[in-house]
Amino acid sequence: MLLTPTKHFHSTGDSTPPTIQCGADVNQGTQCGAANGQVQFPVCTAQDNQGTPTVTYTSSRGNVQFQQFGNFVLGTFLTGETEVTATATDACGLTTIDTFTVNITPGKVKKSNVM
């Protein structure tokens, strides 16, 4: 007797992670003498085949608190380069990341010509 293999399919639900896209790197100066700079950047856009994913932001240095206001995100960064990681998470817990860099340069003291 010839046995024919049977295919069994097991559905595990969503296996497609969301997509995410962030904008360009940000370069910004600080106020004179300040150790950090406040930066506003556009939200990263995320899509998924099972609804709208949530997007969270983390930074590679400092304790940046990110606040979203409509289509923009606000954060205060230390001078220097900081990598920002945006993570899109769908309803099944699948994630995708995108990164960009925030570069804060210190402000310069202007010399006075007054004698």
N, C-alpha and C positions, 0 to 999 in steps of 0.2 A: 504494500500500500504506500503510495506517495503522499507525504505530508506537505501541505502548503503552509508556509509561514503566514501568520496573521499579524497584522500591524495593529498595535494598540497605541492610542493617542491619549495623553494625559494633559489636560488643560491646567496650566498653572496661573492663568490670568495674564496680566500685562507683563510683557518682557521687553518692551521698548522704552528706553529711558527718555526723559524729556530733552529738548534742545534748549540751549541758552546762548545768547550773544550779548556781549558788552561793548561799550564804545571804546574810543581811543584812550591812550595813556593821557594823564593829566599833569601838566607842569604849571606850577603856580608859586608866586612869591609870598612872603609873609610881611606883616607890618614891621617896621623898623624895631629891632630888638626882641621880637616875639620868637618863642621857641617852637611854635606850631602855627599851622594855617588851617582855616576852615575852607573846605572844598565842597562844591556842589557839582554833581555829575548826573547824567541821565540814568534812569533805572535800566538794568539789563533786562532784555526781553526774553521770555521763556514760553515755550509751547510744548504741548504733549497730546498724544492721541486719546487720552482719557480725561480731558478736562484741563483746567488751568493749574500749573504747578506753582508752588511757593518758591520765592527767591530769598535767600539769606546772604549776608555779606560778612566776611571775616578779613582781618588784616594780619600781615606777617610780622608787624612790630607795633608796639604801643597798644593801648587799650581803646581802640577807636569805637565809639558808639555811633552806629548808623541809624539815621532817622529818615523815613521816606515821607515826602510831601508831594502827593500827586505823581507826576512823571519824573521827579528828581529825588536824589538821595543826598543827604548832608552828613558830613563827617569832619572831625578835627584831627589832623595828622601832624606828627612830629616832623621837624625839618629833616630832609634826606629822602631816600626812596623807600616806599612802602608798597608791597604787592597786595592787591585786593583780590580775594577769591570770592566769586559769586557762585552759589550753589543752587541749582534748580532741583526741587524734589517733587515727584508726582505722588498721587494718592496711594500708590503701591509701595512707596519708599525708594523707588529708583532715582538715582541722582546723576547729574552732569554738572561739570564746573567750567567756568571760563575765568580768566584772570586779566588784570590790567595793572599798570603801575601808576602810583601817585608820587610825584616828585615835588617836594616843597623846598624852595631855596630861601635862605634868610634874607631879610631886607637889609639894605645898606644905609649907613649913617651918612647924611649929606653934610659936606664940609661947608662951613660958613666963611664968607669972604669979609666978614665984619672984623675990624681991628680995634 
